[in-house]
């Protein structure tokens, strides 16, 4: 019985229990209608209206931690889905000309709508074999160097760049550190800030830490409605502050990682709508929404003079710090996360930077 229940509910998240019951009733009525030839259309319509109502209520009031769960749903569309459904004549480009070809970052030329683009995206892989090959979406330094090399190629031929971000973070292994993980990301940040072509960055799932930043500098930054973008994963934050990953829910609230929070702070230029119940429930509509945003935004950016494009990009980067000011203005009482962080600092486990001013 437990196995059957698991199989039935594996596509649902913990907070969707009410939806599970309704879907089960709908499935049973359809089965009865088929077996006995009885018309249950009125009952089905009633249940479907209730289902939509429940979905709207649940997804209009998601907590930050629930948003993270939606962003990590195993059936959420991945980079491979966007390439197959959105990009025509895709030609993948391999290798960083230094070390190897990182499967966690995919680069290639193709058409989105009528626009020719260089697509750079992070791929997690769908099944176990793909996940291992893609390192679960955690890029190595050669992945970021490959991305930059292909973006430079796009600049040479005046081709706009689109990046699709979906990673829990850059790979923190010893080999990655030995090959210059931090430097590879830092160089990408610097070089992307001055590439002389339009750049659009979109978070399609997880946007974690420097792993997301490595391909996340551009003229426009958008995020899917139930994706997240954060300096650290909630579990990582909880592990540092409390040495207890179970406090991730509390950490997620404090990190301000949801699309609504990012838009409010001015860090996201646009929120791309997802179908009712999340992207995993209607992959085609999600991809279509992303495609429409890219086509519309590219047309606007291509009409902008190059010097204005670069100036606006520079100003956008310089204004990121204003998010801290906005937070100060709408300051609520200190959360448990902030209290824990202060306690951590006072204990001397993390020393704040010492600044010396020479006169």
C-alpha positions as CSV (number, residue, x, y, z in Angstrom):
1,X,0.0,0.0,0.0
2,X,2.8,2.4,0.9
3,X,4.5,1.7,-2.4
4,X,1.3,2.4,-4.4
5,X,0.9,5.7,-2.5
6,X,4.4,6.7,-3.2
7,X,4.0,6.0,-6.9
8,X,0.8,8.0,-7.1
9,X,2.1,11.0,-5.2
10,X,5.7,11.1,-6.4
11,X,5.0,14.1,-8.8
12,X,3.4,16.1,-6.0
13,X,5.2,18.3,-3.5
14,X,4.5,18.1,0.3
15,X,2.3,21.2,0.3
16,X,0.1,19.9,-2.5
17,X,-1.8,17.3,-0.5
18,X,-5.2,18.9,-1.3
19,X,-4.4,18.6,-5.0
20,X,-3.5,14.9,-4.6
21,X,-7.0,14.1,-3.3
22,X,-8.8,16.0,-6.1
23,X,-6.6,14.4,-8.8
24,X,-7.3,11.0,-7.4
25,X,-11.0,11.6,-7.4
26,X,-10.9,12.9,-11.0
27,X,-8.9,9.8,-12.1
28,X,-11.4,7.4,-10.4
29,X,-14.4,9.1,-12.0
30,X,-12.8,8.9,-15.5
31,X,-12.1,5.2,-14.8
32,X,-15.7,4.6,-13.8
33,X,-17.0,6.5,-16.7
34,X,-15.0,4.4,-19.1
35,X,-15.8,1.1,-17.5
36,X,-19.5,1.6,-16.9
37,X,-20.4,4.1,-19.6
38,X,-21.9,6.6,-17.1
39,X,-21.6,10.3,-17.8
40,X,-19.8,12.0,-15.0
41,X,-19.0,15.2,-16.9
42,X,-20.8,17.5,-14.4
43,X,-18.9,16.0,-11.4
44,X,-15.6,16.2,-13.4
45,X,-16.2,19.9,-14.2
46,X,-16.9,20.6,-10.6
47,X,-13.7,18.8,-9.4
48,X,-11.6,20.6,-12.1
49,X,-12.9,24.0,-11.0
50,X,-12.0,23.1,-7.4
51,X,-8.6,21.9,-8.5
52,X,-7.9,25.2,-10.3
53,X,-9.1,27.2,-7.3
54,X,-6.8,25.2,-4.9
55,X,-3.8,25.6,-7.3
56,X,-4.4,29.4,-7.4
57,X,-4.6,29.6,-3.6
58,X,-1.5,27.5,-3.0
59,X,0.7,29.1,-5.6
60,X,-0.3,32.6,-4.7
61,X,0.9,32.1,-1.1
62,X,4.1,30.0,-1.6
63,X,6.8,30.5,1.1
64,X,10.4,30.9,0.0
65,X,11.2,27.3,0.9
66,X,8.2,26.0,-1.0
67,X,9.4,28.1,-4.0
68,X,12.8,26.3,-3.7
69,X,11.0,23.0,-3.8
70,X,9.2,23.9,-7.0
71,X,12.4,25.1,-8.6
72,X,14.0,21.7,-7.8
73,X,11.1,19.6,-9.0
74,X,12.5,16.5,-10.8
75,X,10.2,17.1,-13.8
76,X,10.9,20.8,-14.1
77,X,12.0,21.7,-17.7
78,X,15.8,21.6,-18.1
79,X,18.1,23.2,-20.6
80,X,17.7,20.2,-23.0
81,X,13.9,20.9,-23.1
82,X,14.4,24.5,-24.0
83,X,16.9,23.6,-26.7
84,X,14.6,21.0,-28.3
85,X,11.4,23.2,-28.1
86,X,12.7,26.7,-28.5
87,X,16.0,26.7,-30.5
88,X,15.9,25.9,-34.2
89,X,19.0,24.6,-36.0
90,X,21.0,24.3,-32.8
91,X,24.7,23.6,-33.3
92,X,26.5,22.7,-30.2
93,X,30.1,24.0,-29.7
94,X,32.5,22.1,-27.5
95,X,35.7,22.6,-25.4
96,X,37.5,25.4,-23.7
97,X,40.8,25.0,-25.7
98,X,42.6,24.6,-22.4
99,X,41.5,21.5,-20.4
100,X,38.3,19.8,-21.6
101,X,34.6,19.9,-22.4
102,X,32.4,20.4,-19.3
103,X,29.0,18.8,-19.9
104,X,27.4,21.0,-17.1
105,X,27.6,24.0,-19.5
106,X,26.2,23.7,-23.0
107,X,27.0,26.3,-25.7
108,X,25.8,26.6,-29.2
109,X,24.5,28.6,-32.1
110,X,20.8,28.6,-33.1
111,X,17.7,30.6,-33.8
112,X,15.1,31.7,-31.3
113,X,12.2,33.0,-33.3
114,X,13.9,34.9,-36.1
115,X,16.8,35.9,-33.9
116,X,20.2,34.3,-34.4
117,X,21.7,33.7,-30.9
118,X,24.6,32.2,-29.0
119,X,23.0,30.1,-26.3
120,X,24.9,29.3,-23.1
121,X,23.1,27.2,-20.5
122,X,23.6,25.0,-17.5
123,X,22.3,21.5,-17.7
124,X,21.6,19.2,-14.8
125,X,20.6,16.0,-16.7
126,X,17.4,14.1,-16.4
127,X,18.3,10.5,-15.4
128,X,21.1,9.3,-13.2
129,X,23.5,8.7,-16.1
130,X,23.0,12.2,-17.4
131,X,23.2,13.7,-13.9
132,X,26.6,12.1,-13.3
133,X,27.8,13.2,-16.7
134,X,26.6,16.8,-16.0
135,X,27.9,16.7,-12.5
136,X,24.4,17.5,-11.3
137,X,24.5,20.9,-13.0
138,X,27.6,22.1,-11.0
139,X,30.1,23.4,-13.6
140,X,33.9,23.1,-13.4
141,X,36.3,25.9,-14.4
142,X,36.6,24.5,-17.9
143,X,32.8,25.0,-18.3
144,X,33.1,28.7,-17.5
145,X,36.1,29.1,-19.8
146,X,34.2,27.3,-22.6
147,X,31.2,29.7,-22.1
148,X,33.5,32.7,-22.3
149,X,35.3,31.5,-25.4
150,X,31.9,30.9,-27.2
151,X,30.6,34.3,-26.0
152,X,33.8,36.0,-27.4
153,X,33.0,34.2,-30.7
154,X,29.5,35.6,-30.7
155,X,30.9,39.1,-30.1
156,X,33.2,38.7,-33.1
157,X,30.3,38.0,-35.4
158,X,27.9,40.4,-33.7
159,X,25.5,37.7,-32.4
160,X,23.4,38.3,-29.3
161,X,23.9,36.1,-26.3
162,X,21.3,34.3,-24.2
163,X,22.2,32.5,-21.0
164,X,19.9,30.0,-19.2
165,X,20.9,29.6,-15.5
166,X,20.0,26.5,-13.6
167,X,22.6,25.3,-11.1
168,X,22.9,24.8,-7.3
169,X,26.4,26.2,-7.5
170,X,29.8,25.8,-9.1
171,X,31.5,22.5,-8.3
172,X,33.6,22.9,-5.1
173,X,35.9,19.9,-5.6
174,X,39.7,19.9,-5.1
175,X,40.3,19.5,-8.9
176,X,38.0,22.4,-9.7
177,X,39.8,24.6,-7.2
178,X,43.2,23.5,-8.5
179,X,42.2,24.5,-12.0
180,X,41.1,28.0,-10.9
181,X,37.4,27.9,-10.2
182,X,37.2,31.3,-8.6
183,X,39.3,32.9,-11.2
184,X,37.3,31.4,-14.0
185,X,34.1,32.9,-12.6
186,X,35.7,36.3,-11.8
187,X,37.1,36.5,-15.4
188,X,33.6,35.8,-16.8
189,X,32.1,38.5,-14.6
190,X,34.6,41.1,-15.9
191,X,34.5,40.0,-19.6
192,X,30.7,39.7,-19.8
193,X,30.3,43.2,-18.4
194,X,32.0,44.6,-21.5
195,X,31.1,42.3,-24.4
196,X,29.9,44.4,-27.3
197,X,26.7,42.5,-28.0
198,X,23.3,42.3,-26.3
199,X,23.1,39.8,-23.4
200,X,20.0,38.3,-21.8
201,X,20.3,36.2,-18.6
202,X,17.3,34.0,-17.4
203,X,17.1,31.9,-14.3
204,X,15.0,28.8,-15.3
205,X,15.4,26.8,-12.1
206,X,18.0,27.2,-9.4
207,X,20.3,30.2,-9.4
208,X,22.9,29.3,-6.8
209,X,25.9,31.3,-5.7
210,X,28.9,32.0,-8.0
211,X,27.9,29.1,-10.2
212,X,25.0,31.2,-11.4
213,X,27.0,34.5,-11.5
214,X,29.5,32.9,-13.9
215,X,27.1,33.3,-16.8
216,X,24.7,35.8,-15.2
217,X,26.0,39.3,-16.2
218,X,24.0,41.0,-18.9
219,X,21.8,43.8,-20.1
220,X,18.5,42.2,-18.9
221,X,18.1,39.7,-16.1
222,X,14.9,37.7,-15.9
223,X,13.7,34.9,-13.7
224,X,10.9,32.4,-14.0
225,X,8.1,32.9,-11.5
226,X,8.9,29.9,-9.3
227,X,12.7,29.8,-9.8
228,X,15.1,31.2,-7.2
229,X,18.4,33.2,-7.2
230,X,20.6,33.4,-4.1
231,X,24.1,33.9,-2.8
232,X,24.0,30.5,-1.2
233,X,21.5,27.6,-1.0
234,X,19.2,27.6,2.0
235,X,20.8,24.3,3.3
236,X,24.3,25.9,3.0
237,X,23.2,29.0,4.8
238,X,21.6,26.9,7.6
239,X,24.7,24.7,7.9
240,X,26.9,27.7,8.4
241,X,24.7,29.6,10.9
242,X,23.3,26.7,12.9
243,X,25.4,23.8,11.7
244,X,22.0,22.2,11.0
245,X,20.6,21.8,7.5
246,X,17.1,21.3,8.8
247,X,16.8,25.0,9.4
248,X,16.8,25.6,5.6
249,X,13.2,26.7,5.6
250,X,14.0,29.6,8.0
251,X,17.2,30.5,6.0
252,X,15.2,30.6,2.7
253,X,12.9,33.3,4.1
254,X,15.9,35.4,5.2
255,X,17.8,35.1,1.9
256,X,15.1,37.0,-0.2
257,X,15.6,34.5,-3.0
258,X,12.1,34.4,-4.7
259,X,11.3,36.2,-7.9
260,X,9.0,38.6,-6.2
261,X,11.7,39.6,-3.7
262,X,14.3,40.0,-6.4
263,X,12.0,42.2,-8.5
264,X,11.1,44.3,-5.4
265,X,14.8,44.8,-4.7
266,X,15.5,45.8,-8.3
267,X,17.8,42.8,-9.0
268,X,15.5,41.2,-11.5
269,X,14.2,43.1,-14.6
270,X,11.3,40.8,-15.3
271,X,9.4,37.8,-13.9
272,X,8.4,35.3,-16.6
273,X,5.1,33.7,-15.8
274,X,4.8,30.0,-15.2
275,X,1.7,27.9,-15.9
276,X,-0.7,27.2,-13.0
277,X,1.0,24.7,-10.7
278,X,4.6,25.4,-11.9
279,X,6.6,24.8,-15.1
280,X,6.7,21.0,-14.6
281,X,2.9,20.9,-15.2
282,X,3.1,22.5,-18.6
283,X,6.6,22.5,-20.2
284,X,5.4,23.8,-23.6
285,X,3.7,26.9,-22.2
286,X,6.8,27.6,-20.0
287,X,9.2,27.4,-22.9
288,X,6.8,29.5,-25.1
289,X,6.8,32.3,-22.4
290,X,10.6,32.3,-22.2
291,X,10.8,32.4,-26.0
292,X,8.5,35.3,-26.2
293,X,10.4,37.2,-23.6
294,X,13.7,36.6,-25.4
295,X,12.4,37.7,-28.8
296,X,10.8,40.8,-27.4
297,X,13.8,41.8,-25.3
298,X,16.3,41.2,-28.1
299,X,14.4,43.5,-30.4
300,X,14.5,46.2,-27.9
301,X,18.2,45.7,-27.1
302,X,19.2,45.6,-30.8
303,X,17.6,49.0,-31.3
304,X,19.9,50.5,-28.6
305,X,23.2,52.1,-29.7
306,X,26.3,50.1,-28.6
307,X,27.7,52.8,-26.4
308,X,24.4,53.2,-24.6
309,X,24.0,49.5,-24.2
310,X,27.4,49.2,-22.5
311,X,26.8,52.3,-20.4
312,X,23.4,51.0,-19.2
313,X,25.0,47.6,-18.4
314,X,27.6,49.3,-16.3
315,X,25.0,51.4,-14.5
316,X,22.9,48.3,-13.9
317,X,25.9,46.5,-12.2
318,X,26.8,49.6,-10.2
319,X,23.3,49.9,-8.9
320,X,23.1,46.3,-7.5
321,X,24.3,47.6,-4.1
322,X,21.2,49.8,-3.8
323,X,19.2,46.6,-2.9
324,X,20.8,46.8,0.6
325,X,19.5,50.4,0.9
326,X,16.0,49.2,-0.1
327,X,16.1,46.5,2.5
328,X,17.1,49.1,5.2
329,X,14.1,51.3,4.3
330,X,11.7,48.4,4.7
331,X,13.5,47.0,7.7
332,X,11.4,44.5,9.7
333,X,12.4,43.2,13.2
334,X,15.5,41.0,13.1
335,X,14.9,37.4,12.0
336,X,16.3,34.4,13.8
337,X,18.8,34.0,10.9
338,X,20.1,37.5,11.4
339,X,20.4,37.0,15.2
340,X,22.2,33.8,14.6
341,X,24.6,35.5,12.2
342,X,25.3,38.3,14.8
343,X,26.0,35.7,17.4
344,X,28.3,33.9,15.0
345,X,30.3,37.1,14.5
346,X,30.5,38.0,18.2
347,X,31.8,34.5,19.0
348,X,34.8,35.3,16.8
349,X,34.2,32.4,14.4
350,X,34.0,34.9,11.5
351,X,36.0,38.1,11.8
352,X,34.7,41.1,10.0
353,X,37.2,42.7,7.5
354,X,39.5,45.3,9.0
355,X,39.7,48.5,7.0
356,X,42.8,50.7,7.4
357,X,42.6,54.2,6.1
358,X,45.9,56.0,5.4
359,X,46.0,59.7,5.6
